[in-house]
């Protein structure tokens, strides 16, 4: 899993203090799936879909 920087905002609290993880292979068009975990409020969500996860096997995230 590769950690990357992203200019996104948390969908819950709005901060830009996110841990961002590439969670899929890079496709032919350069797109790849990305998940964020907010370092402020600990919400974990999908970059494009905005789906919030209580746990995520791809990132090894679990709500504490």
C-alpha positions as CSV (number, residue, x, y, z in Angstrom):
1,X,0.0,0.0,0.0
2,X,1.4,3.4,-1.0
3,X,0.9,6.5,1.1
4,X,0.3,9.7,-0.9
5,X,-0.5,13.4,-0.4
6,X,-3.9,14.7,-1.5
7,X,-5.5,18.1,-1.3
8,X,-8.9,16.7,-0.2
9,X,-11.0,17.8,2.8
10,X,-12.5,15.5,5.4
11,X,-16.2,14.8,4.6
12,X,-17.1,15.0,8.3
13,X,-15.1,17.9,9.8
14,X,-13.5,19.6,6.8
15,X,-9.9,19.5,7.8
16,X,-7.2,18.7,5.2
17,X,-5.1,16.7,7.8
18,X,-5.7,13.3,6.1
19,X,-3.8,10.1,5.7
20,X,-4.3,9.0,2.1
21,X,-3.8,5.5,0.8
22,X,-3.8,4.1,-2.7
23,X,-5.9,0.9,-2.4
24,X,-5.9,-0.4,-5.9
25,X,-3.7,-0.8,-9.0
26,X,-3.1,2.1,-11.3
27,X,-5.4,1.7,-14.3
28,X,-4.5,2.4,-17.9
29,X,-6.1,5.9,-17.7
30,X,-3.9,6.7,-14.6
31,X,-6.8,6.4,-12.2
32,X,-6.4,4.5,-8.9
33,X,-8.7,4.0,-5.9
34,X,-7.9,6.2,-2.9
35,X,-9.1,6.1,0.7
36,X,-8.6,8.8,3.3
37,X,-8.5,8.6,7.1
38,X,-9.0,12.0,8.9
39,X,-6.3,12.6,11.6
40,X,-8.7,15.0,13.4
41,X,-11.9,13.0,13.7
42,X,-10.8,9.5,12.6
43,X,-13.4,9.1,9.9
44,X,-12.3,6.7,7.0
45,X,-13.8,7.3,3.6
46,X,-13.5,6.6,-0.2
47,X,-12.0,9.5,-2.2
48,X,-14.5,9.6,-5.1
49,X,-17.6,7.9,-3.7
50,X,-17.5,9.5,-0.3
51,X,-18.5,6.2,1.3
52,X,-17.7,6.1,5.0
53,X,-16.3,2.8,6.4
54,X,-16.4,1.5,10.0
55,X,-13.7,-1.0,9.0
56,X,-11.6,-1.4,5.9
57,X,-9.6,-4.5,5.0
58,X,-7.7,-2.7,2.2
59,X,-6.3,-0.1,4.7
60,X,-6.5,-2.2,7.8
61,X,-8.7,0.5,9.4
62,X,-11.1,-0.2,12.2
63,X,-13.2,2.3,14.2
64,X,-11.7,2.6,17.6
